[in-house]
Amino acid sequence: MSDHFIVVGGNALAHRLAIELTEQYDAQAAAIVPAEETPHVVQLGKVLGADGVIVDGAVTEESLRRAGIDRARAIAFVDGDDRANIHAAMRAAALRPGISIVIRMFNQRLGRHIAQLVANCTVLSASATAAPAFVNAALQRPHSVTAGGRTLWIARGTQIDMRQTPFLIAADVDRDRPADIDMLPEVAARSRTQEWMLLQERSTEHAALQFLDVSHTDLVGNQASTTTRMWWRAVDALRFFTSAKLRTVLIAAVVTLLVAFSGIWLLARPFGWALYESLLDVAGSAVPDVYGQPSAVGGDWQRIFQVAITLSGVVLMPVVTAVFVEGTAARRGVRTRQPGTGLRGHVVVVGLGNAGTRVTTLFHDLGVPVVGVERDPEARGIAAVHGLDVPVVTGDRPIDDALRRAQIARARAVVAVTGDDVANLEAALESRAINPDVRVVVRLFDDDFASHVYTEFGNTASRSVSYLAAPAFAAAMMGREVLGTLSVLRKVLLIAEVAVEPDSALAGAAQRALDRPGLTRVLAVRRAGSTEFDWSGADRGRALVAGDLLIVAATRAGFGGLPGLVG
């Protein structure tokens, strides 16, 4: 092979990326995979063939040469280990100076430094690319992309607003038949007038790309009263300092003490005297009545109340001591705070791996209350959310118990983003069983699995990290960065900038040459010498000139043809 692409990794992203390169870009590709035979490694063998897969426990100079590093156009390192990706990228750059290198890294700050250190290198984060789609799905807020100074999102049916300059980008949209969606339909490429007539019908079968009106976003919801919040804080403080057993004993002792004190007070004694006598009884310092003499006030009932207070004090003092001891031990052992009683309208994120950490951070940055659920107390995301002071439920406990501790009954949404499709589905089903109205967003790799979830469950959305991230990685390998991706159910639309270069095949061609049904659509043009984009699409017959900048919507297949046009 020559002028081919190399994918290094044996995970879901490597699998998706190989499919993206071979099917959408019609490119030759090879893969270097680990020795462990995972399902994704097996699928890579089917996609690339036995000769296209090099098995090596580490990315060595020998494996890179066997993959054709000396003739490759670009190489992508998509393993989940940042350190291993950096070392392998430096080795590849030394073997083939000038090769286009794409590195997957979770640590974006370090990634910016690596991009400066390694020549012709692009650093991307799969989780950061995909996280906004999960967040927007959970908030039932449109996923958007910023392009040409405007924010774009996909509207359907009654959401289509003719004042927002909509573009018809999908027809035959049916939740039950997502594979039959007609992306960038022919009528949109043929006539802007016919396109607008269809959009005015506001049919749910049509999807339009339009500007986002950010005023309708609802992030946090109604706030509770000050009194209610103070009560919740008191309950949380009690839960923080005591275990369930200690709380039971403590509450019983306090209730007994209060009832006995009220009894003494009601037996005609002044409040101050009743309080004084009760406190002495709690401390065990009260002087008993002389045998044979009646009590000055209250009689036998007062004596009964005093005995009850004294016994409550015997229980109460050791419990208070135990509370402080237990609280000190808990503060030393617990790295994150627990979910509060007052949580309302929050989002529960199940799984604090790379994707879960990014999603949790985005919710926190938006000001949306969020709770994490993670089985492994040493997971990467635990330290990250601890720094954000986000409450987390940790430990190897049944998922239903963890969800209840996360207050799922009062949550607005649950986002299940572990690396296991079955575990994510279980979390979704348990959440729906506890709270039938909760919004569910599930991370699923398998397309058929996702289609069944769409069909069977309402108020549910599924997303795939690798499915959302692969187009950006493939585009970076081709030498072009995608501005963002938008989706109509499981169909992905890429938004990209295309510059008309002097030696480009586009120079001198009519703008409508890029309006190809099912492939590409020009959304806006910034003419050479201008600073503003024209979104009207009125002059589609205009000849493009060098210096023009286009905002283009493209399917994967359509985007694959863009590099050939741009030159």
C-alpha positions in Angstrom: 0.0 0.0 0.0 1.0 3.6 -0.6 -0.6 6.9 0.3 -2.7 4.9 2.8 -3.7 5.5 6.4 -2.7 3.7 9.6 -4.9 3.3 12.7 -3.2 2.3 15.9 -5.5 0.8 18.6 -7.9 -2.1 19.1 -10.9 -0.3 20.7 -14.3 1.0 19.5 -12.8 4.2 18.1 -10.2 2.3 16.1 -13.0 0.1 14.7 -15.2 3.1 13.8 -12.3 5.0 12.3 -11.3 2.1 10.1 -14.9 2.0 8.8 -14.9 5.7 8.3 -11.7 5.7 6.2 -12.5 2.7 4.1 -16.3 3.2 3.5 -16.8 7.0 3.6 -13.4 8.1 2.2 -12.8 5.0 0.0 -9.2 5.0 1.3 -6.8 2.2 2.0 -6.0 1.6 5.6 -4.0 -0.6 7.9 -4.2 -1.1 11.7 -1.8 -2.0 14.4 -3.7 -3.8 17.2 -2.8 -5.3 20.6 -2.2 -9.0 21.0 -5.5 -9.4 23.0 -8.3 -10.6 20.7 -11.1 -8.3 21.6 -14.4 -8.0 19.6 -13.2 -4.8 18.1 -9.9 -6.4 17.0 -11.9 -9.1 15.3 -14.1 -6.6 13.5 -11.0 -4.7 12.4 -9.8 -7.9 10.8 -13.1 -8.1 8.9 -13.0 -4.5 7.8 -9.3 -4.4 6.7 -8.6 -8.0 5.9 -6.0 -10.2 7.5 -3.2 -8.5 5.6 -4.3 -5.1 6.8 -4.0 -5.9 10.5 -0.6 -6.1 12.3 -0.7 -7.6 15.8 1.9 -6.3 18.2 1.9 -6.0 22.0 3.5 -2.6 21.7 3.8 -0.1 18.9 7.4 -0.8 17.9 9.5 0.3 15.0 9.1 -3.1 13.4 5.3 -3.0 13.6 5.2 0.6 12.2 7.4 -0.5 9.2 5.1 -3.6 8.6 2.1 -1.2 8.5 3.9 0.8 5.8 4.9 3.9 7.8 7.4 5.0 5.1 4.6 5.3 2.5 1.6 6.3 4.7 -0.2 9.6 4.3 -1.3 9.8 7.9 -1.4 7.8 11.2 -3.8 8.0 14.1 -3.1 6.8 17.6 -6.4 6.1 19.3 -5.5 3.9 22.2 -6.9 5.0 25.6 -3.4 5.5 27.2 -2.2 9.0 26.7 1.4 8.2 27.5 1.6 5.3 25.1 0.1 7.4 22.4 2.6 10.1 22.9 5.6 7.7 22.8 4.3 6.0 19.7 3.6 9.3 17.9 7.2 10.4 18.5 8.5 7.1 17.2 6.4 7.5 14.1 7.5 11.1 13.5 11.1 10.0 13.7 10.6 7.2 11.2 8.6 9.3 8.7 9.3 13.1 9.1 6.4 15.1 7.9 3.7 12.5 8.2 0.3 13.7 9.4 -0.2 12.5 13.0 -3.4 12.4 14.9 -3.3 11.6 18.6 -6.2 10.8 20.9 -5.6 12.3 24.3 -7.8 12.8 27.4 -5.5 15.5 28.9 -6.2 18.4 26.5 -3.8 20.8 28.2 -1.0 18.4 27.7 -2.2 17.8 24.2 -1.7 21.4 23.2 1.9 21.2 24.2 2.4 17.9 22.4 0.9 19.4 19.2 3.7 22.0 19.4 6.3 19.4 20.1 5.5 16.9 17.3 5.5 18.3 13.8 2.3 18.1 11.7 0.4 16.8 14.7 -3.3 17.2 15.6 -4.4 16.2 19.1 -8.1 15.4 19.7 -10.2 14.0 22.6 -12.9 11.5 21.7 -14.7 12.2 24.9 -14.5 16.0 24.6 -15.8 15.7 21.0 -18.8 13.5 22.0 -19.7 15.0 25.4 -21.8 18.0 24.2 -24.1 15.6 22.4 -24.8 13.6 25.6 -25.3 16.8 27.7 -27.7 18.3 25.2 -29.7 15.1 24.8 -30.1 14.9 28.6 -31.3 18.5 28.9 -33.5 18.0 25.8 -31.6 20.9 24.5 -30.6 21.0 20.8 -27.1 20.0 20.0 -25.5 22.9 18.2 -22.4 23.8 16.2 -20.9 27.3 15.9 -19.9 28.2 12.3 -19.4 31.5 10.6 -20.3 33.4 13.8 -23.7 31.7 14.1 -24.9 28.8 16.2 -26.7 26.0 14.2 -29.0 23.3 15.4 -31.4 20.8 13.8 -35.1 21.4 14.2 -38.1 19.2 13.3 -41.8 19.8 12.8 -43.2 22.7 14.9 -39.6 23.6 15.9 -38.9 24.8 12.4 -38.8 28.6 12.5 -38.9 30.3 9.1 -37.4 33.5 10.6 -34.2 31.6 11.4 -33.2 31.0 7.7 -33.7 27.2 7.8 -32.1 24.7 5.4 -33.8 21.4 4.7 -31.2 18.8 5.5 -33.3 15.6 6.0 -36.6 14.1 4.8 -38.5 10.9 5.6 -37.4 11.2 9.2 -39.0 8.4 11.1 -38.0 7.3 14.6 -39.0 3.7 13.8 -37.0 3.6 10.5 -33.8 5.7 11.2 -31.9 3.9 8.4 -34.3 5.3 5.7 -33.7 9.0 6.4 -32.9 11.0 3.3 -30.0 13.3 4.2 -29.5 16.4 2.1 -32.5 15.6 -0.2 -32.6 16.5 -3.8 -35.3 19.1 -3.6 -33.0 21.2 -1.4 -30.3 21.2 -4.0 -32.7 21.8 -6.8 -34.6 24.9 -5.7 -34.5 27.2 -2.6 -38.2 28.2 -3.3 -39.4 24.5 -3.2 -37.3 23.9 -0.1 -39.0 26.8 1.7 -42.5 25.6 0.7 -41.7 22.2 2.2 -40.4 23.7 5.4 -43.5 25.9 5.9 -45.5 22.6 6.2 -43.5 22.0 9.5 -43.8 18.3 9.0 -42.2 16.0 11.5 -40.8 14.1 8.5 -38.5 17.1 7.7 -35.5 18.2 9.6 -34.0 21.7 9.1 -30.7 23.3 10.0 -31.4 26.7 11.5 -30.0 29.3 13.8 -30.3 28.6 17.6 -32.4 30.9 19.7 -30.6 30.4 23.0 -33.3 32.2 25.0 -35.4 29.0 25.4 -32.8 27.0 27.3 -33.9 25.8 30.8 -31.0 24.5 32.8 -31.6 24.5 36.5 -35.4 24.9 37.0 -37.2 26.2 40.1 -35.4 26.8 43.3 -36.7 25.7 46.7 -37.6 28.1 49.5 -34.9 29.2 52.0 -36.6 27.3 54.8 -36.7 24.1 52.8 -33.1 24.4 51.8 -32.1 24.9 55.5 -34.0 21.8 56.5 -32.3 19.8 53.7 -28.9 21.1 54.9 -29.7 20.0 58.5 -30.7 16.5 57.2 -27.5 16.3 55.1 -25.4 17.3 58.1 -27.0 14.5 60.2 -26.4 12.0 57.5 -22.8 13.1 57.1 -21.9 12.7 60.7 -23.8 9.5 61.5 -24.5 6.1 60.2 -28.0 4.7 60.0 -27.7 2.8 63.3 -26.4 5.8 65.2 -29.1 8.1 63.7 -31.8 5.7 64.9 -30.4 5.7 68.5 -29.7 9.5 68.4 -33.2 10.4 67.2 -34.9 8.1 69.7 -32.9 9.7 72.6 -33.6 13.2 71.4 -37.3 12.6 71.0 -37.5 11.0 74.5 -35.7 14.0 75.9 -37.9 16.5 74.3 -41.1 14.7 75.3 -39.9 14.5 78.9 -38.8 18.1 79.0 -42.2 19.2 77.6 -43.9 17.2 80.4 -41.9 18.8 83.1 -42.5 22.3 81.7 -46.3 21.7 81.5 -46.4 20.6 85.1 -46.6 24.3 86.1 -42.8 24.9 86.3 -41.4 28.0 84.6 -39.6 27.3 81.3 -36.2 28.4 82.6 -36.4 26.2 85.7 -37.6 23.2 83.6 -34.7 23.7 81.2 -32.2 23.9 84.1 -33.5 20.8 85.8 -33.6 18.8 82.5 -30.0 19.7 81.6 -28.9 18.5 85.1 -30.8 15.3 84.5 -29.1 14.8 81.1 -25.7 15.2 82.8 -26.8 12.8 85.6 -26.3 15.6 88.2 -29.9 16.1 89.4 -30.6 15.7 93.2 -33.4 13.1 93.8 -36.4 13.8 96.0 -36.1 12.7 99.7 -37.9 9.4 100.3 -41.2 9.8 101.9 -41.7 13.4 100.9 -43.9 14.4 98.0 -42.4 16.3 95.1 -42.8 20.1 95.3 -44.3 20.3 91.8 -45.5 17.6 89.4 -45.6 14.6 91.7 -44.9 11.2 90.3 -45.2 12.3 86.7 -42.3 14.7 87.1 -40.2 11.9 88.6 -41.0 9.6 85.6 -40.0 12.4 83.2 -36.8 13.0 85.1 -35.9 9.3 85.0 -36.6 9.3 81.2 -34.4 12.3 80.7 -31.6 10.8 82.8 -31.7 7.5 80.8 -31.8 9.5 77.5 -28.7 11.3 78.7 -26.9 8.0 79.4 -27.5 7.0 75.8 -27.0 10.5 74.3 -23.5 11.3 75.6 -21.8 8.2 74.2 -23.6 8.6 70.9 -22.5 12.2 70.5 -18.9 11.1 71.2 -19.3 8.3 68.6 -20.7 10.8 66.1 -17.5 12.9 66.3 -15.2 9.9 66.1 -17.1 8.5 63.1 -17.3 11.8 61.4 -13.5 12.3 61.7 -12.9 8.8 60.2 -15.3 9.4 57.4 -13.6 12.7 56.4 -10.3 10.9 56.2 -11.7 8.0 54.2 -14.2 9.6 51.8 -12.7 11.5 48.9 -16.0 13.0 47.6 -19.1 14.3 49.2 -22.3 12.3 49.1 -25.5 13.4 47.3 -27.7 15.8 49.4 -31.3 15.3 50.5 -32.2 18.5 48.7 -31.2 17.5 45.3 -34.0 18.2 42.8 -33.9 18.4 39.0 -30.4 17.1 38.8 -28.7 14.8 36.3 -27.2 11.4 37.3 -24.1 10.3 35.3 -23.4 6.6 35.6 -19.7 5.8 34.8 -16.9 8.3 35.4 -14.4 7.1 32.8 -13.2 9.5 30.1 -16.7 10.2 28.6 -18.4 10.3 32.0 -15.9 12.8 33.4 -16.3 15.1 30.4 -20.1 14.9 30.6 -20.0 15.6 34.3 -17.7 18.6 33.9 -19.9 20.1 31.2 -23.0 19.8 33.4 -21.1 21.5 36.2 -19.9 24.3 33.9 -23.5 24.9 32.8 -24.6 25.2 36.4 -26.8 22.0 36.2 -26.8 20.0 39.5 -25.1 16.6 38.8 -24.3 13.4 40.7 -21.8 10.8 39.6 -22.1 7.0 40.1 -18.9 5.0 39.8 -18.3 1.4 40.9 -14.5 1.7 40.9 -13.3 4.2 43.7 -10.0 4.5 41.9 -11.5 5.5 38.5 -9.9 8.4 36.6 -12.9 10.6 37.0 -13.1 10.4 40.8 -10.2 12.9 41.3 -11.6 15.2 38.6 -15.1 15.5 40.1 -13.7 15.7 43.6 -12.0 18.9 42.4 -15.3 20.2 41.2 -17.0 19.3 44.5 -19.5 17.1 42.6 -21.2 14.4 44.8 -20.4 10.9 43.9 -21.8 7.5 44.8 -19.0 4.9 44.8 -18.5 1.3 45.7 -19.4 -2.1 44.3 -23.1 -2.1 45.1 -26.2 -3.1 43.1 -27.0 -0.4 40.5 -30.5 0.2 41.9 -29.1 0.9 45.3 -26.5 3.3 43.8 -29.2 5.1 41.8 -31.4 5.5 44.9 -28.5 7.0 46.8 -28.0 9.4 43.8 -31.6 10.5 44.4 -32.7 9.2 41.0 -36.4 9.5 42.0 -36.1 13.3 41.9 -33.6 13.6 39.0 -34.4 15.1 35.6 -32.2 12.8 33.6 -29.8 9.9 33.8 -26.8 9.6 31.5 -25.3 6.1 31.4 -21.8 6.3 29.8 -19.8 3.2 31.0 -17.9 1.3 28.4 -20.4 -1.6 28.6 -23.6 -1.5 26.5 -25.4 -4.0 28.8 -24.4 -2.1 31.9 -25.6 1.1 30.4 -28.9 -0.5 29.5 -29.3 -1.9 33.0 -28.7 1.5 34.5 -31.3 3.0 32.2 -33.9 0.3 33.0 -33.4 0.6 36.7 -33.7 4.3 36.5 -36.9 4.1 34.6 -38.3 1.6 37.1 -37.6 4.0 40.0 -38.6 7.2 38.1 -40.8 6.5 35.1 -40.5 10.2 34.0 -36.8 10.4 34.0 -35.0 11.3 30.8 -32.6 8.6 29.7 -29.5 9.0 27.6 -27.6 5.8 26.9 -24.1 5.2 25.5 -24.4 2.4 23.0 -21.9 1.2 20.4 -24.0 -1.3 18.5 -26.3 0.3 16.0 -28.9 -2.5 16.0 -29.1 -2.4 19.8 -29.6 1.4 19.6 -32.4 1.1 17.1 -34.3 -1.3 19.3 -33.8 1.1 22.3 -35.3 3.9 20.1 -38.2 1.8 19.1 -39.1 0.3 22.5 -38.5 3.2 25.0 -39.9 6.7 25.0 -38.1 9.7 26.3 -34.8 8.0 25.5 -31.8 8.9 23.4 -28.7 6.8 22.6 -25.3 8.1 21.6 -22.0 6.5 20.7 -18.7 8.2 21.6 -16.9 6.4 18.8 -19.7 7.2 16.3 -19.6 10.9 17.2 -15.8 11.2 17.4 -14.7 9.1 14.3 -15.6 11.7 11.7 -13.5 14.3 13.4 -10.5 11.9 13.6 -10.9 10.9 10.0 -11.2 14.5 8.9 -8.0 15.4 10.9 -6.2 12.5 9.1 -7.3 14.0 5.8 -5.8 17.3 6.8 -9.0 19.2 7.6 -10.7 19.8 10.9 -14.5 19.5 11.2 -16.2 22.4 13.0 -18.7 20.0 14.5 -21.2 17.2 14.0 -25.0 17.3 14.2 -27.3 14.3 14.1 -30.7 13.3 12.9 -31.4 10.3 15.1 -28.4 8.1 14.2 -27.5 9.9 10.9 -24.5 12.3 11.2 -24.1 15.6 9.4 -20.7 17.3 9.4 -20.3 21.1 9.4 -17.0 22.2 7.9 -15.2 25.2 6.4 -14.0 24.9 2.8 -11.5 27.5 1.6 -11.3 28.1 -2.2 -7.6 28.1 -3.0 -6.1 29.5 -6.2 -5.2 26.0 -7.4 -8.5 24.4 -6.2 -10.9 22.7 -8.6 -13.6 24.9 -7.0 -12.1 28.1 -8.3 -14.3 29.3 -11.2 -17.0 26.7 -10.5 -20.6 27.7 -9.7 -21.5 27.6 -6.0 -24.3 25.1 -6.8 -21.6 22.6 -7.8 -21.2 21.8 -4.1 -25.0 21.3 -3.6 -25.0 17.6 -4.3 -28.0 15.6 -3.1 -27.1 13.2 -0.3 -23.5 14.5 -0.2 -22.9 18.2 0.4 -24.7 21.5 0.8 -23.3 25.1 0.9 -24.8 26.9 3.8 -23.0 30.2 3.7 -20.3 32.0 1.7 -17.9 34.7 2.8 -16.7 36.3 -0.4 -13.0 37.2 -0.9 -12.3 40.5 0.8 -15.5 40.4 2.9 -15.8 39.9 6.7 -19.4 38.7 6.8 -21.0 35.4 5.8 -24.0 35.4 3.4 -26.5 32.8 4.7 -29.3 33.7 2.2 -28.2 31.3 -0.5 -29.7 33.7 -3.0 -26.8 33.7 -5.5 -26.2 29.9 -5.9 -25.1 30.4 -9.6 -22.2 32.7 -8.7 -18.7 31.5 -9.7 -16.5 30.9 -6.7 -13.2 32.7 -6.7 -9.9 32.2 -4.8 -10.3 33.6 -1.3 -13.9 32.6 -0.8 -14.7 30.7 2.4 -17.6 28.3 2.5 -19.6 26.8 5.4 -20.6 23.4 4.1 -22.9 20.7 5.5 -21.9 17.2 4.4 -22.7 13.6 5.0 -19.7 11.3 5.7 -19.6 10.2 2.1 -19.9 13.8 0.9 -17.2 15.0 3.2 -14.9 12.3 1.9 -15.1 13.9 -1.6 -14.3 17.4 -0.4 -10.5 17.0 -0.1 -10.4 16.0 -3.8 -12.2 19.1 -4.7 -10.1 21.4 -2.5 -6.9 19.9 -3.8 
